[in-house]
Amino acid sequence: MIENRSSFSAVARDHAVIVFGGYISQSGEISGSCEEFSPATSTWRKLPPMPTPRYGTGAAHIPGLGDIVVGGTTSTGNCNEAEIFLTTSSPLGLASSWCEIAPMLHSRSYPAAEFFNGNVYVARGSMEMLSFFTEGPPQWTEVLKPTLKLNSLISFNGSLLFGGESCSLLFNIF
């Protein structure tokens, strides 16, 4: 990485890995920096910084739109921020720019995020879904308030799988 850090989030897309934010322990700084790694050339390049510097975020790639970064910790504590780095121009903004969208319903540090069936799901404690409509802005909805603490998500073979403390994988109910 160009900027050495910990507690960052990352997504894989289009033969590259994108790294968002993080904590720079040498200076105690919370970073908003974003970088792209190309395995083909083994090189890093800087991308525009996130509007809200933070660490402990979750991130997911949204095909045809960009990469969403959610939650995390800022200098004032856990946050519910949601921002999309647009890879294509859309009604949300121009390609290679950031778009701030409606905040999540709950603040979360180190959330899991996953794109599944046209929606973004975020879990850490409870689960929320971000819906993209053809008309109007994206909207968050709470979809699951489990009795266990959720902290991981993955889509596999057409199912959204999730798990947490003291539980095995629970299968897709969506």
Steps between C-alpha positions, in 0.01 A plus 500: 500500500608856444377594849569232763189446716286253692125453549416583138231342282550369148313375195608303196381617159606505137837332561587742781474532879379830645592598859296755698595706807671350802706592801860620473659387826828690450317836509173403671316635196166375373537478123257579220750390239401251228735297284472251215733201464549337161628141541586486127759778537554473877445876535295728725334827400319761705127559454296797627473492882175409678287797610501365859839367622449188711625152586321175576266539203321241288511509120331328208520527122174593323528381138436775247510774765803497729620411848305578818678569829285484815533566871831506681654719765581871473670726754162536675410127515307244297310637202216413266647667190450345156695622198539359149811535285343512154677302228250611234301820458145466630221719640702489826801678345799481267736205464806505732321715758342438839128519568370533855168318540250463785672380817430149630234461767761389757861600565739209459871439533655216296175407322475231234362619164389296199323571169228240436202490262520871419529618862779571746474319834689619807530302822650558841250425773188553286474489121403782263438501127563788259256499211566674171182615331463630147335810646628683807808462717629174652317406822602291804261247656553281806440144387610286793532554874647168604538366851868436425774742404553496124847591377559332164329479160576326173301428187555153359312288248198733492467526879593766753674326788564666833643406836605638832603424855412151619323400181563322179396632162136590460364466149339759281149601597482776238 
